[in-house]
């Protein structure tokens, strides 16, 4: 149990949860019009997403062990629960599993995973060390999570299941939202790590422009993403004489989430490190909620169609 708990902590659970929820949601969208649910594809996608995630966050912890001794001393490597050698074995195994499974699914998915893991490596390792500057760090995270795994993964499985590469409007809107959210994640994750980042000369957004500016700009960007989504769903609602359950769920759901997001934006106390950490945890909660809202919207629509058929 101790080994399992160490592996769980090493995998950075919030990122694993985010990957699983996103895969489930996109799977439901892909299989919306299918009688067969292609459960084998779902299982493969989950395994690939989880192992790819473990590789990226794992290699980052191996590279940043000295920084984490200052910023995150409770992580498995700096706390001594896990050696760097064992950690490297885990990330190599995770990389191998993700690449092999991706190849079994599709050569296009393999290309996506190769590119995603390469960016993950370049983010943490020299000579590129993309996390050294906030611009390249944000670009890396947004590209991997928002474009490659979200949009690219959807395209591959949509073709395998539905034989089309058409991207539904909701997936486009969701992807734009996740890209914006991923950029802000790259900024907000450093708010509690300024001491170690400053010592090792990591040019984070918070160090370059101050934590207050980071919060203002980040919350504005995600707030605009909410408003854009609400606007797009309002258009769908207004032009339809009988709006679907999906449109109603997405419209009213985003209005509620946006209101809660505003409340959360004013909840942080920058002078309190624990307040910053709690704020960041809640911020990830909005990431989970975004995918969950789309999942509920598509499940609700499927249920309503099924009920109407009886």
N, C-alpha and C positions, 0 to 999 in steps of 0.2 A: 504493500500500500504506500509505503514511503517513496519507493521508486516511481510509482504511478503519479503521486502527488508532485514530486519533483519535476517529472516530465510535463505535467499539466501546467505548473508554474513557469517552466521554461518556454512553453508554447505561447505564453502571453494570452491567457484565456479570452480576454475581450476581443482580440483579433480573430480567434478561432470561432467564437460565437457569431461574430459579424460575418465571417465567411460562410458558415453553415446556414444562417438565416437568408443570406443573399442567394445562395445556391438553391435553397428550397423555393424561394419566391420566383426566381427566374425559371426554374423547372416547371412550376405551375403555369406560368405564362406560356412557355413553349408547348406544353401538353394540353392547353386549354381545349382544343378541338379534337383531341385524340381519345378514342375509346380505350386503347391500350396505353398504359401510363409509363411504359419504358422505364421500369424500376431499376433495371440494370444500369442504364445511363445515369440515373440519379445517384446510385451507389458509387459508380466510378467518379462522377463529378465531385461528390463529397470527399472521397479519398484523395483525389488530386488536389482539391482546394485546401484541405487540411494539411497535407504533407508539403505542398508548396508554401503555405503560410508558415509552417514550422521551420522550413529552410530559411526563409527570409528573416523572420524574427530571431531565429537561432544564430545565424551568421552575424547579425547585428550585435547580439550579446557577446559573442566571442570576440568581435573586434573592439567592443566598447567596454571591456571588463574593467579597465582602470577608471574610466569615467563613471561607470555604474557603482564603483566602490564609494563614490561621492554622492551620486544622484539617487541610485537605487540599490543600496547595500543588501536589501532583502532578497534580491534575485538569486537564483540557484548558484550561479558561478561566483559572484563576489562574496556570497555568504558561505561558500565552501561546501554546499550540498552537492554540487556537480563540478567535476573537473573539466578543464578546457578540452582535454583529450576525449572524454566521454561525450561532451557536447558536440565536438566535431564529428564523432561517430554518428550521433543522432541526426545532424543536419545532412550528412552525406547519404545516410539511409533514406531520409525524407526526400532528398533530391532525386535519388535513384527511383524510388517508388513513384513519385509524381511524373517523372519523365517516361517510365515504362508504361504506366497506365494511360498517360496522354497519347502515347504512340499507338496503344491498342485501340483507343477510341477514334483518333483521326490524326493524320500528319499535320493538319492545320492547328489542332489543339496542341500538339507537340511544339509547334513553332511558337505559339502563344506562351506556353509554359517556359520554354527555353528563353524567350525574350524577358518574361516576367522575372525569372530567377536570375538572369544576367543583370537586370537592373537592380534587383535586390542585392546582389553581390557588389555591384559597382557603388551602390548607396553606402555600404558599410566598409568596403575594403579599398586600400590603395591600388593603383595610383589615382583613380578617379575620386573616390571618397566623396560621393555626391552629397552626403549629409553635412559636409563641412560648411555649405552655404545654404541659406534658407530658400533661395530660388530653385536651385537644383534638387534640394530635398523635397520641396513641395511638388515639383514637376515629376519626380520619381514616384512618389506615393500616389499622386493623382493618375499617372499613366498606368501603373500596375493595377490599382484597385478600381479606378473608375473606367478606364478604357479597355485594358487587356482582359482582366478577369470578369468584369461586368459585361461590357459590350461585346468583346471578342468571344468570350465563353458563350454568350447567348447566341451569337451568329453561328457558331459551330454546332451547337445542339439543336438549334432551330432548323438547320439544314439536314442534320441527321434524322430528326423526327418528322419534320414537315416538308422536307425537300425544297426549302426556300430560304433566301437570305434577306427577306424583307424584315425590316425592323418596325414593330408597332410603335405608334406615337407614345404610348405610355412608357415603353422601354427607353425611348429617346429622352423623354422628360426625366425619368428616373436616373438615367446615366449622367445627364447634365447636373442633376442635383448631387449625385455621389461624387462627381469630379470636384464640384465646389466644396463639398463637405470634406473630401480628402485633403484638399489644399489647406483648409483650416485645421484639420487634425494635425497636419505637419507643423503648424504654428503653435497650436495649443498644447501639444504634448511636451513642448520644451519649457512651458511656464514654470513647472516645478523643478526643472533641471538646470537652472541658470548658473548655479555655483560651479558645477562640474564642467558645463559647456564653456563658461568663461575661462576657467583654468586651462582647458585644452584648446582654446581659441576656435570654438565652433561658432560660426556666424549665424546664429539663429535669428528669427524675426524679432523675438522678444529682446535679445541683446542688442540688435541693430537699431530698433525703434522704440523700445521700452514695452513692458508688459501691458500698460494701459492702452497704448496704440494697437498692440496686437489684439487685445480683446475687442476694441472698437471695430477695427477693420474686419476681424474674423467673424464677429457676430453680424455685422452688416452684410458680409458676403453670403453667409448662410441664410440670413433673413431675406435677402433678395431672391435666393433660390426658392425659399418657401413662397414668396409672393408670386414668383414666376409660375410655379406649379399651380397655385391657387387660381391665378389668372387663366391659365390654359384649361383647367377643369371648369372654371366658370363659363368660359366660352362654350365648352361641350354641353354644359348644363343649360345655357340660355338658348342655344340653337335647336335643342331637342324638346319636342312637345311632351314626351314621356321619358325623362332622363333614366338611365339604367341604374341599377343598384351600384354598379362599379363607379359610375360618375359621382353619385351621391356620397358614397363612402370616401372616395378620394378627395372630393371637394371639402366636405365637412370635417373629415379627418385631418386634412392639412390645416384647416382653420384652427382646430383645437390644438394641434401640435405647434403651430406658429405662436399661439397665445402662451402655451407652456414654455416655449423656447424663449420668449421675451422675458418671462418671469425668471427663468434660469439665468439669463444674461445679466440680470441685476442682482443675482444672489451671491456672487463671488466677492470675497474680501482679499485683495492682493497682498495685504500685510500678513495674512494667515496662510501658511503653507498647506495645512489640512483643508482649508476652504478651497484652495486652488485644486488640490487632488480630487476633492468631492465634486467640484464643478466639472472637471475633466471626465470623471466617471459618468456623470449625468449627461454630458455632451455625447458620449458614446451611446448612451441610452436613446438619444434622438436618432442616431445612425441605425440602431436596431429597429426603432419604431417606424422609420421610413420604409424599410423593407416589409415589416409586419403589416403595415397599412395596405401596401399593394397586395400582399398575400391574402389578407382578409377581403379586399375588394374583389379579387378574382375568385376566391372560394365562395363568396356571397353570390356572385353572378352565376357561377356554376350551379349552386344550390337552387337559385330562383328559377333557372332554366329547367332543372330537373323536376322541381315542384310543379311547374307549369305544364309539363308533359303528362302528368297524371290526371 
